[in-house]
């Protein structure tokens, strides 16, 4: 009869070790699921952000290469921007030169939406300036 009984050589240590492994596996599984969730959420907006950034960068390049930025004429820059920018976007451009000339075109960026920002440096006659932009999807 003695041989039929199951004997634990380790005593309670085996039960504690098993519970420890179960707890560690549970913590690992929760951390893994949470990290996969946040990683997938972060990569969701990447494509839209790249497309928006490209649209704004291309627009400022075109304004610079055609000499529109160098004029520092707010009406001309705004007209060119509205004619070149896709209807699905809104944009604000803030131009500042070394000689403290400032041109501000466009509206205020909304809160709670993806707003992409960037800047471009350009030369205007004997001055140089920076055109900063904010671009977002139109509602």
C-alpha positions in Angstrom: 0.0 0.0 0.0 2.9 2.3 0.6 3.9 2.1 -3.0 0.5 3.1 -4.3 0.5 6.4 -2.4 1.9 9.3 -4.2 4.8 10.7 -2.3 6.1 14.2 -2.9 9.8 14.3 -2.3 9.9 18.2 -2.4 6.9 18.7 -0.2 5.2 22.2 -0.5 8.0 23.6 -2.6 6.6 22.2 -5.8 3.2 23.8 -5.2 4.8 27.2 -4.5 7.0 26.8 -7.6 4.0 26.0 -9.8 2.0 29.0 -8.4 5.0 31.2 -9.0 5.2 30.1 -12.7 1.5 30.7 -13.2 1.8 34.2 -11.7 4.8 35.0 -13.9 3.1 33.7 -17.0 0.0 35.8 -16.3 2.0 39.0 -15.8 3.9 38.3 -19.0 0.7 37.6 -21.0 -0.9 40.8 -19.7 2.2 42.9 -20.6 2.4 41.3 -24.0 -1.2 42.0 -24.9 -1.0 45.6 -23.7 2.2 46.3 -25.7 0.7 44.7 -28.8 -2.4 46.8 -28.4 -0.5 50.1 -28.1 1.8 49.3 -30.9 -1.0 48.6 -33.3 -2.7 51.9 -32.2 0.5 53.9 -32.8 1.0 52.5 -36.3 -2.6 53.2 -37.3 -2.0 56.9 -37.9 1.4 56.6 -39.6 0.1 56.4 -43.1 -2.2 59.5 -42.7 0.6 61.4 -41.1 3.1 60.6 -43.9 0.6 61.7 -46.5 -0.2 64.9 -44.7 3.5 65.7 -44.2 4.2 65.1 -47.8 1.3 67.3 -49.0 2.6 70.2 -46.8 6.2 69.8 -47.7 5.5 69.6 -51.4 3.3 72.8 -51.2 6.0 74.8 -49.4 8.6 73.5 -51.9 6.4 74.7 -54.7 5.8 78.1 -53.1 9.6 78.5 -52.6 10.6 77.3 -56.0 8.1 79.6 -57.8 9.3 82.6 -55.7 6.0 83.1 -54.0 7.4 82.8 -50.5 10.1 85.4 -51.3 7.4 88.1 -52.1 6.2 88.0 -48.4 2.8 89.1 -49.9 0.1 87.5 -47.6 -2.6 87.7 -50.3 -0.5 86.1 -53.0 0.7 83.4 -50.7 -2.8 82.7 -49.4 -4.2 82.5 -52.9 -1.5 80.2 -54.2 -1.9 78.0 -51.0 -5.6 77.7 -51.4 -5.4 76.9 -55.1 -2.6 74.2 -54.6 -3.7 72.6 -51.4 -6.0 69.6 -51.6 -9.6 70.4 -50.4 -9.3 67.7 -47.7 -6.7 69.7 -45.8 -6.5 73.0 -44.0 -3.2 74.7 -43.3 -1.6 77.6 -41.4 1.7 79.1 -42.5 3.8 81.5 -40.3 6.7 83.2 -42.1 9.4 85.1 -40.2 12.5 86.6 -41.7 15.8 87.7 -40.2 14.7 91.3 -40.5 11.6 90.6 -38.4 9.0 90.6 -41.2 6.1 88.3 -40.3 3.3 86.8 -42.4 0.7 84.7 -40.8 -1.7 82.8 -43.1 -4.5 80.4 -42.3 -6.6 79.4 -39.3 -5.8 78.0 -35.9 -5.2 74.3 -35.7 -8.0 72.4 -33.9 -7.5 70.5 -30.7 -8.0 66.8 -30.6 -7.0 66.1 -34.2 -3.8 65.0 -35.9 -1.9 68.2 -36.7 1.4 67.8 -38.6 4.0 70.5 -38.3 7.2 71.4 -40.1 9.3 74.2 -41.4 11.3 75.3 -44.5 14.0 77.8 -44.7 14.2 80.1 -47.8 16.1 83.1 -49.1 14.2 86.3 -49.9 16.4 89.0 -51.6 19.1 89.9 -49.1 17.2 88.3 -46.2 16.4 84.7 -45.2 13.4 83.4 -43.5 11.6 80.4 -42.0 8.2 79.2 -43.1 6.6 77.1 -40.4 3.5 75.2 -41.2 0.7 73.3 -39.5 -1.6 71.1 -41.6 -4.6 69.0 -40.6 -7.5 67.2 -42.2 -10.6 69.3 -42.9 -13.7 68.4 -41.0 
